[in-house]
Amino acid sequence: CGSIIPYGSLGGLIFQKIFFTEAPLEGANYAKSAANYGGTYVINCNQAGYHVGKLDFESCSIKYKRGIVRVQATTTIDSLAINNCIVDSIGGYGVVNTSKVDQQINYIGINNSTIAHAQKLLVCTSNTAMVGVNIANCTFSYNSTSGVYLFDFNSSAVANGIKINNSIFGPSNDGNGICSYR
């Protein structure tokens, strides 16, 4: 298996029909029972200088991760798409997480996907403006708990807004509400 160069620019990165599940070295049952699902991510941009034009997850199954895309260092992702995916059991860093001012994900699209048991969905507390979020034809169930924001944009602006169409939101993980946002 090859590796992605941790510094530089990628025109695009597309994952198709891949199952991201257990932590490979610890075994199949480790990630299910470990705190924060073993602390693993699908993508963790933790070195400065990343630029990805397009990051797509197409027809993937993603389970037992601390987060799917976490941005910790100076990074720009122009477009992030999750299409026709099943996402289950995502820990405290959520599906997408940026938290510092020099981190940018311009556009996020989630379409025709099911997301369950995610402690958070989208976290953008970096005060960096996003261009837009589009969610369509999705099902969300047993996500978040009372007092935890499913959509946490803090004071970050979303220039073209957050659009949610034809989607179903089921109960929260603790049964005390649907979801919350700021």
N, C-alpha and C positions, 0 to 999 in steps of 0.2 A: 504494500500500500504506500503510495506517495504522500508527500506532505505539502502543505501550502506555505509558501515563503512568508514569514511573519512581518516583513516590511516591504512596502511597495504598493503597487496598484494592480487590481484585477478588473478586467472589463466585465466579467460576470462569473458567477458560481451557481450552478444549477444542480440540485439533488433531485433525482427522479426515482420513485419506487424503491426507496431505501428504508430499512427499518432501523431506527435509532432506539435501542432499548437498554439493555444492561450495560454496566461498566465492564468492558472486555476483559480486564485482568482479574477482577474480583469474582466473577462468576454470575450466573443468572439470578440467584436469589439475593445477592448483596444489595443491589440498587433498590430493590423493592422495600427492604427493611431498614436501610441505613438512613440516618438523619439527612434531610435535604436530598434524598435519593443519591447519596454518595458524592455529592458536590460536583457532578459532571455537567457539561454543557455540550451542545452540538457545535456552536461557534462561540469562542471567547476571545474577543479582540483586546488583549491585555498588553500589547506593545504599541508604541506610538508609530503612526505613519501608514495605517491601513487606509486604502480607498477601494471600495468595491462598487462597481457600477450597478450590478443587479445580483441580488441574492434570492434565489427561488427554492422553495420546497414544494415539490409537485408529487402528489400521490404517495406521500410518505407516512409512516407510522412512527411517532415520536413518543416515547414513554420513559418514565423514571429518570428525569433529569432535574437538576437544580434550576436550570433555565435553558431556553433554546438558543437565543442570541443575546449575549451579554457584551456590552461595550464598556471597557474600563479605561481606555487610553485614547489619544487623539485619533479619531476614526471618522470617516464619512462613508455611509452606505446610501447610494442614491435611491434605490428601490428594493424593498423587501416584500416578498410575496409568499403566502402560505395558501396553496390551492389543493383542494381535494385531499386533505390530510386528516388523519386521526391523531389527536394529541391527548395524552392522558398522563396524569400524575407528574405535574411540574411544580417544583419547589418554590422557595421564597424569592427567587430572582425573576420569576414569571416567564412568559413566552418571549417577550422582548424587553430589554432593560438598558437604558442609558442614564447616567447619573452625574455627568460632569459637563461643564460648559463647552469643552472642545470636542464633544461627541455629537455626531449628526446622523440621523436616519431621516431622509427627506420624505419618503412616502412609504406607508405600510398598507398592504392589502391582504385581507384574509377572506377567502372565498370558498364556498362549498366544502366547509370543514367542520369537524366536530372537536370541541375542546372541553374536556372534563377533568375535574380534580386538579385544576391549576390554582395555586395560591394567589397568583396575580396574572393578569393578562398583558397589558401594556404599561410600562413604567418609563416615563420620560421626565425626570426631575432635574434635568440639566439646565433648565431655563433657556434652552436653545430652540428656536422656532422650527417646527416641522412644516412641511408643505401640506400634507393631507393624510388622513386615515380613511380607508374604505373597507367596510365589512359587509358582506352580502351572502345570503343563503347559508347561514351557519347555525349550529346548535351549540349552546354553552350550558353546561350543567354541573352542579356540585363544585363550583369554583368559588374561591375566596371564602372568608369567614367574616363575622361581624367585626367592624372596626378596621378592616383591611380593604384598601381600594382595589377593585378589579382593574379599573382604568385610572392610572395615577399620572396626571400631567402636571401636577403641582401648579406652577405659574407659567409653564411653557405654552407658548402660543402655537396654534395649528392654523396656518394661514387660510387654507381652503376648507377647514372644518373637519369634523369627524362625522362620517356618514355611515349609518347602520340601516341596511335594508333587508327585509324578508328573513329575519333571523329570530331564533327562539332563545330566550334566557330562562333556564330552569332555576331551581332553588340553589341557595348557597350551600357550601359544604357542611355548615353547621345547622342548616334549616331555618336560620333567622332572617332571611331576606334574599333578594334576588342578586343584586350586586351594588356596588357603590363606585362613585367616581369623583374626581376633583381635577 
